[in-house]
C-alpha cells in the first residue's frame, strides 16, 4: 500500500499541532468556565462573613492603674570630702560597706596642723604663766588691775587659738555623718589629699525617694485625693525585672512648678527600704492605683481610632449602625472607662467592626456584658 506525499504532509502537521492543542485544553478550567471561574470561590468566601456581635457598656467598680517611668534616689546621698589637706594615712571602710553614724571612715596625716597645735599650746601655757604672775603682783600692789585684765585677755586669746588648732586637727578624722552605705573609694592609702577632695560618697537607703512626672490632668485628680486625705491612691513600684517592690509608697512631695515644655509636674513617692534592695540611681515604674466606683466600661476592642479620636459603632433599635465619638477617662489592660459618648443602655458592636459602615442596617447577636468582661484578653479587631 502506497502513501501519497500529501498524506505524509498531513500526518506531520497534525503531530505538530497536537501538543499545542493539549496545552490549550490544559489551561481551561475543569468546570468549563474561563479565567473568571475563580471569582465564584471568592464570592463564596465573601458571602461567609463573621457574625455581628454587640454588647452594652456596663457600670461597675474598677481599679484604675496609671504607670509612670521613675528615678530612684536615696533620701540622703552626699559626697564625703576632705576638710584639710595631707596624706591619706588610714582608710577605715570598704566599698559597699554599711557604716554607723560617727564611725571613722578616713584619717589624714596632718603634719603642719599638728605642729601648729603644738605651737599654740605652748603659747597658751606661756600666757597662763604670765597671768598667774600678774595676779600675784597685783596682790602685792605692784601692778594695777588693768595689767591683770590685759594678761587675762592674752590667756583667753591663746586658749582660743588652741581650740581652733585642735578643731582643725579633728577635721583630719573623717567620720560618717549618718548611717549609710559607702560607695567607691576615689583615693588610696598614702595619696596626697588637698582640701575639698572627694574621697567617696555615702548613701542613706533607709527610705528611697522616687521621682516621676505627672501630667496636669492627673495632678488635679491626685491632688484632690491627697487633700481629702482618703485612701483611694495606692502606690507601688515595679522594678526593672518586672517584679513589684514589696513595700507600699506614699506621696512625699510635689514640686512647686510645672514644666512649661512638657506640661508635667514632678512628684516624689517615698518607699521604706528595710532590706536595702533599692539603691541610689535605679530606675523603675510607678503604679498608682485608684478606685473608680460605678465606672462605665467597655472592651477596648469595641472601639476604633481615626486621627487620634476614638469611636464606637452604636446600633439603634431599628438595627441601623451609627458612628459615635467617645471620650476615654481611663485606659486599662483590656477595657476603657468612658467619660462621655455612651450610656449603659446603648448597644455597641463588639465583633464585626470592619464589616459595617455608618448607616448600615445589620442583623446581630447580643452578648451579655458580664460574659464579655469575663473573657477579656482578646486581641483588638
C-alpha positions in Angstrom: 0.0 0.0 0.0 1.5 3.3 -1.0 1.1 6.5 1.0 0.8 9.6 -1.1 3.1 12.6 -0.4 0.0 14.7 0.6 -0.9 12.2 3.3 2.6 12.3 4.8 2.5 16.1 5.0 -0.9 16.0 6.7 0.4 13.5 9.3 3.4 15.7 10.1 1.2 18.8 10.5 -1.2 17.0 12.8 1.6 15.7 15.0 3.0 19.3 15.4 -0.4 20.8 16.3 -1.4 18.1 18.8 0.8 19.3 21.8 -0.4 22.9 21.3 -4.0 21.8 21.4 -3.4 19.7 24.5 -1.7 22.8 26.2 -4.7 24.9 25.4 -7.0 22.2 26.8 -4.9 22.1 30.0 -5.3 25.8 30.5 -9.1 25.5 30.5 -10.7 25.0 34.0 -12.3 21.7 34.6 -15.7 23.2 35.2 -15.7 24.7 31.7 -15.5 28.3 32.9 -12.9 30.8 31.9 -10.4 32.7 34.0 -13.2 34.4 36.0 -14.2 31.0 37.3 -12.1 31.5 40.5 -14.2 34.6 41.3 -17.0 32.3 42.3 -14.9 30.9 45.1 -14.0 34.4 46.1 -17.7 35.5 46.2 -18.4 32.4 48.3 -15.7 33.4 50.8 -17.1 36.9 50.9 -20.5 35.7 51.5 -19.3 33.7 54.6 -19.0 36.8 56.8 -18.4 36.8 60.6 -21.4 37.2 62.8 -22.0 40.7 64.1 -21.9 40.6 67.9 -23.0 43.5 70.0 -22.9 44.2 73.7 -23.6 47.2 76.1 -21.4 49.3 78.3 -21.8 48.4 82.0 -21.3 50.2 85.2 -19.0 48.5 87.7 -16.4 49.3 90.3 -12.9 49.1 88.8 -9.3 49.8 89.8 -7.6 52.3 87.6 -3.8 52.0 87.2 -1.6 54.7 85.8 2.1 54.0 85.1 5.0 56.5 85.2 8.7 56.0 84.5 10.6 56.9 87.6 14.1 57.6 89.0 15.1 56.2 92.4 17.3 58.2 94.8 18.5 57.8 98.4 16.9 60.1 100.9 20.4 61.3 101.8 23.2 61.0 99.3 26.4 63.1 99.9 30.0 63.4 98.8 32.5 62.8 101.6 35.2 65.4 101.2 38.5 66.2 102.9 38.2 69.3 105.1 42.0 69.6 105.4 44.9 68.6 103.2 47.6 66.0 103.9 48.5 62.4 103.3 45.7 59.8 103.5 47.0 57.8 106.4 44.2 55.4 107.1 41.1 54.0 105.4 38.7 52.5 107.9 35.9 51.4 105.5 35.5 49.3 102.4 33.5 49.9 99.2 29.9 48.9 99.7 30.2 48.7 103.5 27.4 49.8 105.8 28.6 52.2 108.4 27.1 53.7 111.5 26.9 57.4 112.4 30.2 58.6 114.0 32.2 55.6 112.7 35.8 56.5 111.5 36.0 56.4 107.7 39.3 58.2 106.7 42.2 59.6 108.6 44.5 62.2 107.1 48.1 62.7 108.4 48.2 66.5 109.2 51.9 67.3 109.6 51.6 71.1 109.6 48.4 71.1 111.6 49.9 69.0 114.4 52.9 71.4 114.5 50.6 74.4 114.6 48.6 72.9 117.5 51.8 72.3 119.5 52.9 75.9 119.0 49.5 77.2 120.1 49.5 75.0 123.2 52.9 76.4 124.1 51.8 80.0 123.7 48.7 79.3 125.8 50.9 77.8 128.6 53.2 80.9 128.5 50.1 83.2 128.6 48.8 81.3 131.6 52.1 81.7 133.5 52.2 85.4 132.7 48.6 85.7 134.0 49.4 84.0 137.3 52.5 86.1 137.9 50.5 89.3 137.2 47.8 88.2 139.7 50.5 87.7 142.3 52.0 91.1 141.7 48.5 92.7 141.9 48.1 91.2 145.4 51.4 92.8 146.4 50.1 96.1 145.0 52.9 96.2 142.4 50.7 96.2 139.3 47.3 97.6 138.7 44.1 95.7 137.9 44.4 96.7 134.3 47.6 94.7 133.9 45.7 91.7 135.3 42.9 92.2 132.8 45.4 92.5 130.0 47.2 89.3 130.8 43.8 87.5 131.3 42.8 88.6 127.8 46.0 87.3 126.4 45.4 83.9 128.0 41.9 83.7 126.6 43.2 84.5 123.1 45.9 81.9 123.4 43.4 79.3 124.6 41.0 80.1 121.7 43.9 79.6 119.2 44.5 76.2 120.8 40.8 75.2 120.4 40.9 76.3 116.8 44.0 74.4 116.0 42.6 71.3 117.8 39.3 71.6 115.7 41.3 71.9 112.5 43.2 68.8 113.5 40.0 66.9 114.3 38.9 67.7 110.7 41.5 65.2 109.5 39.5 62.4 111.2 36.6 61.9 108.7 33.6 60.2 110.4 30.2 59.1 109.0 27.6 61.8 109.5 24.8 59.3 109.4 24.1 55.6 108.9 24.7 54.7 105.3 26.5 52.7 102.6 29.9 53.6 101.3 30.4 54.0 97.6 33.6 53.7 95.5 36.8 55.0 97.1 38.4 57.6 94.9 41.8 57.7 96.7 44.0 55.1 98.1 46.0 54.9 101.3 49.1 57.2 101.0 47.6 59.6 98.5 48.2 63.3 99.0 44.9 64.9 99.6 44.0 68.5 99.1 41.3 70.4 100.9 37.9 69.7 99.3 38.9 66.5 97.5 36.1 63.9 97.2 37.0 60.6 99.0 33.8 58.7 98.4 30.0 59.1 98.6 27.7 58.0 101.3 24.0 56.9 100.8 21.3 56.6 103.4 19.0 54.0 101.8 16.6 53.6 104.7 14.0 55.5 102.8 14.1 55.9 99.0 12.8 59.0 97.1 11.2 58.0 93.8 10.7 60.9 91.3 8.2 60.7 88.4 6.4 63.3 86.2 2.6 63.6 86.1 0.5 65.5 83.5 -1.7 68.3 84.7 -5.0 66.5 84.4 -3.7 63.7 86.6 -2.1 66.1 89.0 -5.5 67.7 89.7 -7.0 64.3 90.3 -4.3 63.1 92.6 -4.2 66.5 94.5 -7.9 66.3 95.2 -7.5 62.8 96.6 -4.5 63.9 98.8 -6.3 67.0 100.1 -9.3 64.8 101.0 -6.9 62.6 103.0 -8.6 59.4 101.6 -7.0 56.1 100.9 -8.0 55.9 97.3 -4.4 56.2 96.0 -2.3 53.1 96.3 1.3 53.5 95.1 3.5 50.6 94.0 6.9 50.4 92.5 7.7 48.0 89.6 11.4 47.2 89.3 13.4 46.6 86.1 12.9 42.9 86.3 9.1 43.3 86.2 8.6 42.4 89.8 6.7 44.6 92.3 8.7 46.1 95.2 7.1 44.6 98.4 6.7 47.9 100.3 3.9 50.4 99.6 4.7 54.0 98.9 3.3 57.4 99.8 3.4 60.8 98.1 6.1 62.6 99.9 6.3 65.8 97.9 5.1 67.7 94.8 7.3 70.3 93.2 6.2 73.9 93.1 6.3 74.5 89.3 5.1 72.8 86.1 7.5 72.2 83.3 6.2 74.6 80.6 7.7 72.5 77.8 6.2 69.2 78.8 3.1 70.3 80.8 4.2 67.9 83.6 5.0 68.3 87.3 7.3 66.2 89.3 6.0 64.0 92.2 8.0 62.2 94.8 6.9 58.9 96.3 8.6 57.7 99.5 9.3 54.0 99.9 10.7 52.3 103.1 13.7 50.1 102.2 14.3 47.9 105.2 16.1 45.1 103.3 18.3 47.5 101.3 17.1 46.2 98.0 16.8 49.7 96.4 19.9 51.7 95.6 20.5 55.2 94.5 20.3 55.7 90.7 17.9 52.8 90.0 15.0 53.1 87.6 11.6 51.6 87.6 7.9 52.3 87.0 5.5 53.8 89.5 2.0 52.3 89.6 -0.8 54.4 91.0 -4.0 52.5 91.7 -7.2 54.4 92.4 -10.7 53.0 92.9 -13.5 54.1 90.5 -17.0 53.5 91.7 -19.8 52.8 89.1 -17.5 53.5 86.2 -18.9 53.0 82.7 -16.6 50.5 81.0 -16.4 48.8 77.5 -13.9 46.4 75.9 -11.1 48.2 74.1 -11.7 46.0 71.0 -15.2 47.5 70.6 -13.6 50.8 69.6 -11.5 52.1 66.7 -9.4 55.2 66.2 -9.4 57.8 63.5 -7.0 60.8 63.5 -6.3 60.4 67.3 -10.0 60.3 68.1 -11.7 57.2 69.5 -15.1 55.9 68.1 -17.6 53.1 68.6 -20.4 51.8 66.5 -23.8 52.1 68.1 -26.7 50.0 66.8 -30.1 51.7 67.3 -33.5 50.0 67.9 -34.0 49.6 64.1 -30.7 47.8 63.6 -29.0 50.8 62.0 -25.3 51.5 62.7 -24.2 54.9 63.9 -20.6 56.0 64.4 -20.3 57.6 67.9 -17.4 59.8 69.1 -16.4 58.8 72.7 -14.1 60.3 75.3 -11.9 57.9 77.3 -11.4 58.7 81.0 -9.0 55.8 81.9 -7.3 53.1 79.9 -6.6 49.7 81.4 -5.4 46.4 80.0 -8.5 45.4 78.0 -11.1 48.0 78.9 -11.8 51.7 78.6 -13.5 53.7 81.2 -15.9 56.0 79.3 -16.2 59.7 80.3 -18.6 60.8 77.5 -20.3 59.5 74.4 -22.0 56.3 75.7 -24.7 55.2 78.1 -25.3 51.8 79.7 -28.4 51.2 77.6 -26.6 51.6 74.2 -25.7 48.6 72.1 -22.2 48.8 70.6 -20.6 46.5 68.1 -18.1 44.1 69.7 -17.1 41.9 66.7 -17.5 42.8 63.1 -16.4 46.5 63.2 -14.7 46.2 59.9 -17.7 44.7 58.2 -20.0 47.7 58.7 -20.2 51.4 57.9 -22.1 54.3 59.4 -25.8 54.0 58.3 -25.7 50.2 57.5 -28.6 48.1 58.7 -27.4 44.9 60.3 -28.6 41.8 61.9 -26.7 41.0 65.1 -26.4 38.8 68.1 -26.4 40.4 71.6 -23.8 39.2 74.1 -24.2 39.9 77.8 -21.7 42.5 79.1 -20.8 40.3 82.1 -19.8 37.5 79.8 -17.8 39.8 77.6 -15.8 41.3 80.6 -15.3 37.9 82.0 -13.5 36.8 78.8 -11.1 39.6 78.1 -7.5 39.4 76.8 -8.8 39.2 73.2 -6.9 40.8 70.5 -8.3 44.1 69.3 -10.1 43.8 65.9 
